[in-house]
């Protein structure tokens, strides 16, 4: 029984990392080709976190469930910190 949970955990973590990596390179590729803009790592993380918030919010509305409200709130907290660090990064440059 424990092996099954371990396999499920590894599969979920693998999917999250795989799709996160795809999103990272896709956002980077689109910003370079479409907007002729090179983003910093802070801006990339901020865009990916906003995409995650939008996806979770869409799933929450689609499922008519308030259970996903906590992950949205937990993702908004790093967005506030990322915004602050982006400001500091721009001021240094």
C-alpha positions in Angstrom: 0.0 0.0 0.0 2.8 2.4 0.9 4.6 1.7 -2.5 1.5 2.8 -4.3 1.4 6.2 -2.5 5.1 6.6 -3.2 4.6 6.0 -6.9 1.7 8.4 -7.0 3.7 11.1 -5.1 6.7 10.7 -7.5 4.3 10.8 -10.5 2.7 14.0 -9.3 6.0 15.7 -8.5 7.3 14.6 -11.9 4.3 16.1 -13.7 4.6 19.4 -11.8 8.3 19.8 -12.6 7.8 18.7 -16.2 4.9 21.1 -16.9 6.7 23.9 -15.0 9.8 23.4 -17.1 7.7 23.5 -20.3 5.9 26.7 -19.1 9.3 28.3 -18.3 10.7 27.7 -21.7 7.5 28.5 -23.5 7.1 31.9 -21.8 10.7 32.7 -22.4 10.4 31.7 -26.1 7.2 33.8 -26.6 8.8 36.8 -24.9 11.8 36.7 -27.1 10.1 36.0 -30.4 6.9 37.9 -30.1 7.9 40.9 -28.0 11.6 41.0 -28.6 12.1 41.2 -24.9 14.5 39.2 -22.6 13.1 38.6 -19.2 15.0 38.3 -16.0 14.5 35.2 -13.8 12.4 37.2 -11.4 10.0 38.3 -14.1 9.8 34.7 -15.4 8.9 33.4 -12.0 6.3 36.2 -11.6 4.7 35.4 -14.9 4.6 31.6 -14.1 3.1 32.3 -10.7 0.4 34.5 -12.3 -0.4 31.7 -14.8 -0.7 29.3 -11.9 -3.1 31.6 -10.1 -5.2 32.1 -13.2 -5.3 28.3 -13.8 -6.3 27.5 -10.2 -8.9 30.2 -10.3 -10.4 28.9 -13.5 -10.5 25.4 -12.1 -12.2 26.7 -9.0 -14.9 28.5 -11.0 -15.3 25.4 -13.3 -15.7 23.0 -10.4 -17.9 25.4 -8.3 -15.7 24.7 -5.4 -14.1 27.0 -2.8 -11.6 24.3 -1.8 -9.0 25.7 -4.2 -9.2 29.2 -2.6 -6.3 28.4 -0.2 -3.8 27.6 -2.9 -4.7 30.8 -4.7 -4.1 32.8 -1.5 -0.8 30.9 -0.9 0.4 31.7 -4.4 -0.5 35.4 -4.1 1.9 35.8 -1.1 5.0 34.9 -3.2 3.7 37.3 -5.9 3.9 40.2 -3.5 7.4 39.3 -2.5 8.4 38.8 -6.2 7.0 42.3 -7.0 9.1 43.8 -4.3 12.3 42.0 -5.4 11.6 43.0 -9.0 11.5 46.7 -7.9 14.8 46.3 -6.0 16.3 44.6 -9.0 15.2 47.4 -11.4 16.5 50.1 -9.0 19.9 48.4 -8.9 20.1 48.3 -12.7 
